[in-house]
Amino acid sequence: MARFLFLTGFPRLAKKMPLSAYSNKPYFIIRNDALDRFGTRLEQRFSKDEIGKMMENAGLTEIRFSLGVPYYHAVGKKL
């Protein structure tokens, strides 16, 4: 549905749809991400603050979190 809205000239509405970030992705990427998200037997979830602290404890600096979708990406530098 989001892809249809993008193509028909309603990008702002399309971006509000759940999973709209996948509207231009191939099926195999969607399948792989779904398996990563829902197919694991053991799952642990962490907040943004917890992830930042873990990265700092690992010696990373200049930690940045993604501001766009997907939000769960973060990078840091190790000196």
N, C-alpha and C positions, 0 to 999 in steps of 0.2 A: 504494500500500500504506500509506503514511504517513497519507493522508487517512482510510482505512478504520480504522486504529488510533486516530486521534483521535476519530472518530465512535463507536467502540465502547467508549470509556472507557479507553484505554491511551496517554495523552499522553506519559508519560515514555519509553515504548518507541518511540513514533512519532518523538520528537525525536532519537533515536539513529540513525534511518534516513538514508542518504545523500539529499541534496536535499530533506529534509523541510520546509525553509523554503518550498519551492514548492508544498506540498500544498494551500494555499488560494489560489493564484494562477491567473489565467486562462491558457489555452493560449498566447495571443499574447505574454504577458510571458515565459513559459518559452521560447518560440521565439526571441524577440528576445535574451534573455540567452544562449541557446545559440549564436546566430550571433555575438554579440559575443565570446564566449569561444573558440569553436572555428572560426569562419568567417573569421578574419583571416589574411592572407597573411604579415604580419610581426608577430611577437609578441615583446614584451620583458617579462620578469618582474622584479620588484623585491621585496626583503624589506621588512618593516615599517620597519626602521632606515634603509634607503636612501630610502624614501619620505619619512620624517620629515626626513632631511637635505636632500632636494630641496625640500621645503616651506619649511624654515628658510632655505635659500639663496635662495628666491624672496621672502623677506621676511615670511613668515607667522609669526604667534605664536599662542599658545593652541591648539596643534595637538592634536586629539583623534581617536582611531581608534575605530571601532565595536567595542563589546564583544560584540555579538550578530551573528547571521547577517544579512546578509553582512558578513564581517570586513574586506573591502577598502575600506570607506568611511572617509574621513578629511575633517575640516574644519579650517580655521584662519582666523585674522583677519589682515588686512593693514592696517597703520596708515599 
